[in-house]
Amino acid sequence: MSEISLETPESVGMEDPAQDSLIEASPTGFSEPDLALVDALQAAPRAPWTRIGQALGVSATTAARRFERLRSAGLAWVTAYDAAKTATVAYVEVRCRPRAFDRVSAEVTALPWVFSVDETAGDFDLFLSVAAADLPSLGRAVHGTIGGLRGVRSTRTRVGITLYGEGRDWRMRAMNPAERAGLGEPRSARPRTYSTHLHERPAPQDQAILSALGGDGRLGYAELGARTGMSEHTARRRLQRMIRDGDISLRCDLAHPLAGLSTMVIYRTSVPHPLLERTGNALARLEQVRMCVSVSGPYNLLVLVWLHGLGAVDPFEALLAERFPDLVVQDRTVALHTPKRMGWLLDEQGRATGRVPLGPPGHWRGGGATAPTATP
């Protein structure tokens, strides 16, 4: 089990079994204190346990032990990945031949540059989020690698242009306002433009930090340095610079079906171009919206939402019609299962069971990929 605390044992204080017993995890899901802890880590993924505990009104030891149990059960995890500006990103709809679906889903899930995979019910079978170093290598990867898989009938690619909100911006909203104020982190989903080419390769040390934090975003600086072959001081300095310059994204993810968010819907929508930025920013602030991005193609806004069941679809669409009268929903697709999210392998309940490390942009040139290695 890897180290998750950013503090020494002395800094988190004495054991607090009385407090800890109040937040004992359900064997199959989340308690309300669990969700508040996830919310706190979404707001501040690498905050010290003392700060997390103070915001939630528990000891640092209690907060750390609670998260370790959630992480060990695959219910919640902190991860890191490249910022939007560093890679070309696209969303690929894949149609499969009859009886080839399971094989194709497994093969694309194993590709390091396919960072998320959703199995869907609609006019396509798989919804893939993919990344590449530039547009030519993106085309070769999608058309050559994915399109060349046995059992793939067709692909349709929409290039990501401006990201208005994504998983790192989304919040569980389980903390009360006073608790959130204690973390001092306002919700701020700022638009980010995807790259069309890799301007320069990240330094090997930065790639090593990204790789290590991809598996455990709360690694302490000492262990981060040990895993990357740097001193603790160097690891701290480089990571703080990456965060400051926006070269790394950190987020706390969770098994959303077990948190009551059992339904994911992918919307392809259109809005008049003069209203695109304003609408994208406003959509990204809705509590149901997990991702909102402008894309190429006839429908210029792609919106992904997490909802409390199929019964929440109609009320959500009524909300869209009321707040965004110029927005036209062109298509809705329900996700049946998400085998992979940002490199993490998920079971049917959304629990993390392993990880396919994301390949750095340089490994994607020519449509190639590094061999995937699943890790617990």
Buried (B, 14 or more C-beta within 10 A) or exposed (E): EEEBBBBEEEEBBEEBEEBBEEBEBEEEBBBEBBBBBBBBBBBBBBBBBBBBBBBBBBBBBBBBBBBBBBBEBBBBBBBBBBBBBBBBBBBBBBBBBEEBBEBBBEBBBBBBBBBBBBBBEBEBBBBBBBBBBBBBBBBBBBBEBBBEBEBBBEBEBBBBBBBBBBBBBBBBEBBEEEBBEBBEBEBEBEBBEBBEEBEEEBEEBBBBBBBBBBBBBBBBBBBBBBBBEBEBEBBBEBBEEBBEEEBBBBBBBBBBBBBBBBBBBBBBBBBEEEEBBEBBBBBBBBEBBBBBBBBEEEBBBBBBBBBBEEEBBEEBBEEBEEEBEEBBBEEBBBBEBBBBBBBBBBBEBBBBEBBBBBBBBEBBBEBBBBEBEEEE
